[in-house]
């Protein structure tokens, strides 16, 4: 195959193969960079479409203080099987032959490439969001005091604190317990339409001993800055603008891993449609978010995820 990158200039098959490789590499690189939910998961690549795991039944083997020459009880970790299969997604970059005659090939090619990258970005974000929402331990779900746009009644800090109390209380009997060093990886994803509400000072109320009327503003403090000092990073995202919840994540390899395929299978192919006078590339990505089970009997939820419902109108 040959293609015309510029009017009247025809390039070779080798050059086309190079363009395919560069195009695919550009998509693979820029898609994760544009994703809103990439920070929520561990990003991994794989050369397989079907993934199989052996997960430990316990994350702690007991050790014992001994005297010289003393033996100790021995314990094997024990394992259980788990697996996942990557989903396939496909998009096309297509340019018509008429744009070459107009001299607009490069412009339309670059904009088409950007559009395909945006499409893959949205697909991967939605896949991660759906997986995290479905995988959140329902015991960690809490309801907001009121919508976060309600300046007189919202209690964002209290809502987050309530959810985190459940997270640390409801760990699976200590299995895969959350370590102190993981607390720097706490994130709160919320609808970007609430970003100004998060940046306004919050009226803090007492514990009810004065009828809830003794309130004060935190001077020069906003919910965003306070949460950051409490090691929770607020992240606004337009992906949640049609939703009524906020999603909390303690990022860890024990929480969720987003796998994408970068193996030897061909993922970009050229095509042409002589009848329509168009040609371009068909690009395929394979990816899947794996929620890491917290125990052999809890294979569909994760204690490092939480949901705060009722924070906004849909």
C-alpha positions in Angstrom: 0.0 0.0 0.0 1.1 3.6 -0.5 -0.5 6.7 0.9 -0.1 10.3 0.0 0.9 12.4 3.0 1.2 15.5 0.9 -0.4 16.2 -2.5 1.7 14.6 -5.3 4.1 12.9 -2.9 3.8 9.1 -2.6 5.6 7.2 0.2 6.6 3.6 0.4 5.3 0.6 2.2 8.2 0.9 4.7 7.3 4.5 5.4 3.7 3.4 5.9 4.7 0.8 8.4 6.7 3.4 10.2 3.7 5.7 10.3 1.5 2.9 11.7 4.1 2.3 14.5 4.3 5.9 15.3 0.6 6.4 15.3 0.0 3.4 17.6 2.7 4.5 20.0 1.2 8.0 20.1 -2.2 6.6 21.0 -0.8 4.2 23.6 1.2 7.1 25.2 -1.3 9.9 25.1 -4.4 8.0 26.1 -3.3 7.3 29.7 -2.0 10.9 30.0 -5.4 12.2 29.3 -7.4 9.9 31.5 -9.1 11.3 34.6 -9.1 7.9 36.5 -5.6 6.8 35.7 -4.4 8.0 39.2 -7.0 5.8 40.9 -5.5 2.5 39.7 -2.2 0.8 39.2 -1.5 0.9 35.4 0.1 -2.3 34.1 0.8 -3.6 30.6 0.5 -7.3 29.6 1.2 -9.5 26.6 -1.8 -11.7 27.3 -5.6 -11.2 26.8 -6.5 -13.8 29.5 -4.9 -13.2 32.8 -4.7 -15.7 35.6 -3.7 -14.9 39.2 -2.8 -16.8 42.3 -3.6 -14.7 45.3 -2.4 -15.3 48.9 -5.0 -16.3 51.4 -3.2 -14.3 54.1 -0.8 -11.4 53.9 1.0 -12.1 57.2 3.0 -15.2 58.3 3.5 -15.1 62.1 7.0 -15.0 63.4 8.1 -15.9 66.9 10.8 -14.8 69.3 13.1 -17.7 69.9 15.9 -18.8 72.1 19.0 -20.3 70.7 18.3 -23.6 69.0 14.6 -23.3 69.3 12.3 -24.2 66.4 9.0 -22.6 65.6 5.6 -23.6 64.1 5.6 -23.4 60.3 2.8 -21.9 58.2 2.3 -21.8 54.4 0.7 -18.8 53.0 -2.0 -20.7 51.0 -3.4 -19.6 47.6 -6.6 -19.1 45.7 -7.2 -18.7 42.0 -8.5 -15.6 40.2 -8.7 -14.5 36.6 -9.9 -11.8 34.2 -10.2 -11.2 30.4 -9.3 -8.0 28.7 -12.1 -6.2 26.7 -11.4 -5.1 23.1 -12.2 -1.6 21.9 -11.8 -0.3 18.3 -11.7 3.1 16.6 -10.7 4.4 13.2 -8.7 7.3 11.8 -10.2 8.1 8.3 -9.4 10.8 5.8 -11.0 11.3 2.4 -9.0 11.7 -0.8 -10.5 15.1 -1.4 -8.6 16.7 1.5 -5.4 15.9 -0.2 -6.4 18.0 -3.2 -7.3 20.8 -0.9 -4.0 20.6 1.0 -5.8 19.8 4.3 -4.5 16.3 4.8 -2.2 17.0 7.8 -4.7 19.1 9.6 -7.5 16.5 9.2 -5.1 13.7 10.1 -4.0 15.3 13.3 -7.5 16.2 14.4 -8.7 12.7 13.6 -5.9 11.3 15.6 -6.8 13.5 18.6 -10.4 12.5 18.3 -9.5 8.8 18.4 -7.3 9.4 21.4 -10.2 11.2 23.1 -12.5 8.2 22.3 -10.1 5.7 23.8 -9.6 8.0 26.8 -13.3 8.2 27.5 -13.7 4.4 27.1 -10.9 3.6 29.5 -12.1 6.2 32.0 -15.6 4.8 31.9 -14.3 1.2 32.2 -12.3 2.1 35.3 -15.1 4.1 36.9 -17.6 1.3 36.3 -15.2 -1.3 37.7 -14.4 0.8 40.8 -18.1 1.6 41.5 -19.1 -2.0 41.1 -16.2 -3.2 43.2 -16.6 -0.8 46.1 -17.5 -2.6 49.4 -21.1 -1.7 50.0 -20.4 -1.6 53.7 -18.3 1.5 53.1 -21.1 3.3 51.3 -22.4 6.4 53.1 -24.9 9.2 52.4 -24.0 12.9 52.3 -25.4 15.1 55.0 -26.8 17.2 52.1 -25.8 18.2 48.6 -22.3 19.8 48.5 -23.7 22.8 46.7 -25.8 23.7 49.7 -23.6 26.4 51.3 -25.7 26.6 54.5 -26.0 22.9 55.3 -23.2 20.9 53.5 -20.7 19.0 55.6 -18.2 17.7 53.1 -15.5 17.1 55.7 -17.9 15.2 57.9 -19.1 13.1 54.9 -15.6 12.1 54.0 -14.7 11.4 57.6 -17.8 9.2 58.0 -16.9 7.2 54.9 -13.2 6.7 55.9 -14.3 5.6 59.4 -16.3 2.8 57.7 -13.3 2.0 55.5 -11.0 1.4 58.4 -13.6 -0.3 60.5 -14.8 -2.7 57.8 -11.6 -4.2 56.6 -11.9 -7.9 56.1 -11.0 -9.0 59.6 -7.5 -7.6 59.1 -6.9 -9.3 55.8 -4.9 -7.0 53.6 -5.1 -4.3 56.2 -4.4 -0.8 55.0 -0.9 0.2 56.0 0.0 3.7 57.2 2.1 4.4 54.1 -1.0 3.9 51.9 -2.7 6.9 53.5 -0.8 9.3 51.2 -2.6 7.6 48.3 -6.2 8.5 49.3 -8.2 10.2 46.6 -11.7 11.6 46.3 -13.2 11.9 42.8 -16.2 14.2 42.6 -18.2 16.0 39.9 -16.2 18.9 38.4 -19.4 21.0 38.5 -18.9 21.2 42.3 -15.3 22.5 42.1 -16.2 26.0 43.3 -18.3 24.6 46.1 -15.2 22.6 47.2 -13.1 25.8 47.1 -15.4 27.8 49.4 -14.9 27.8 53.2 -17.2 25.5 55.0 -19.3 26.4 58.0 -18.3 24.1 60.9 -20.9 23.2 63.4 -20.6 21.9 67.0 -21.6 18.4 68.1 -25.1 19.4 68.9 -24.6 20.4 72.6 -25.7 24.0 71.7 -28.5 22.9 69.4 -26.2 23.0 66.3 -26.2 26.8 66.2 -22.6 27.4 67.3 -20.8 27.6 64.0 -17.7 29.2 62.6 -15.8 29.5 59.4 -12.3 28.1 59.1 -10.2 31.3 58.3 -8.5 31.0 54.9 -9.3 27.3 54.7 -11.3 25.5 52.1 -12.5 21.9 51.8 -9.9 21.3 49.2 -7.0 22.5 51.3 -8.3 20.9 54.5 -8.7 17.5 52.8 -5.2 17.7 51.3 -3.8 18.4 54.7 -5.7 15.3 55.9 -4.0 13.3 53.1 -7.1 13.1 50.9 -6.5 14.5 47.4 -9.8 15.9 45.9 -9.9 15.3 42.1 -12.7 17.0 40.1 -13.8 15.1 37.0 -16.4 15.8 34.3 -16.9 12.0 34.1 -19.1 12.3 37.2 -21.1 15.4 36.2 -24.1 13.3 35.5 -23.8 11.3 38.7 -24.9 11.9 42.3 -22.0 10.4 44.1 -18.3 10.8 44.9 -15.8 8.0 44.7 -13.1 7.5 47.2 -10.0 5.4 46.4 -7.0 4.3 48.5 -4.7 3.6 45.5 -2.7 0.3 46.0 -1.8 -2.8 44.1 -4.2 -4.5 46.6 -7.0 -2.3 45.4 -7.3 -2.2 41.6 -5.1 -2.7 38.6 -5.8 -1.5 35.1 -4.3 -3.9 32.5 -3.7 -2.9 28.9 -2.4 -5.2 26.1 0.8 -4.3 24.4 1.9 -7.7 23.1 2.9 -9.0 19.7 -0.7 -9.1 18.2 -1.2 -6.5 15.6 -3.4 -3.7 16.8 -3.3 -1.2 13.9 -4.3 -2.0 10.3 -4.6 0.1 7.2 -7.8 0.0 5.2 -9.3 1.8 2.2 -12.8 2.2 0.7 -12.4 3.0 -3.0 -16.1 3.5 -3.4 -16.1 6.3 -0.8 -12.7 7.6 -1.6 -11.4 7.2 2.0 -8.6 5.4 3.7 -7.0 5.3 7.1 -6.2 3.1 10.0 -8.2 0.8 12.3 -6.9 0.8 15.8 -7.7 -1.7 18.6 -7.0 -1.5 22.3 -7.5 -4.2 24.9 -7.9 -3.3 28.5 -9.7 -4.2 31.7 -9.7 -3.1 35.3 -9.2 -5.8 37.9 -10.6 -5.3 41.3 -8.3 -7.2 43.7 -10.2 -9.4 46.1 -9.7 -8.7 49.8 -10.2 -12.4 50.7 -10.9 -15.8 49.1 -14.6 -15.4 50.0 -14.9 -11.7 48.9 -14.0 -11.8 45.2 -16.1 -8.9 43.9 -15.4 -6.0 46.3 -12.5 -4.1 47.7 -12.2 -2.4 51.1 -10.1 0.4 49.8 -13.0 1.9 47.8 -15.9 3.9 49.2 -18.9 5.8 47.8 -20.6 8.9 49.1 -24.1 9.2 47.7 -26.3 12.2 47.4 -23.7 14.9 46.9 -25.3 16.4 43.8 -28.3 16.4 41.5 -27.9 14.2 38.4 
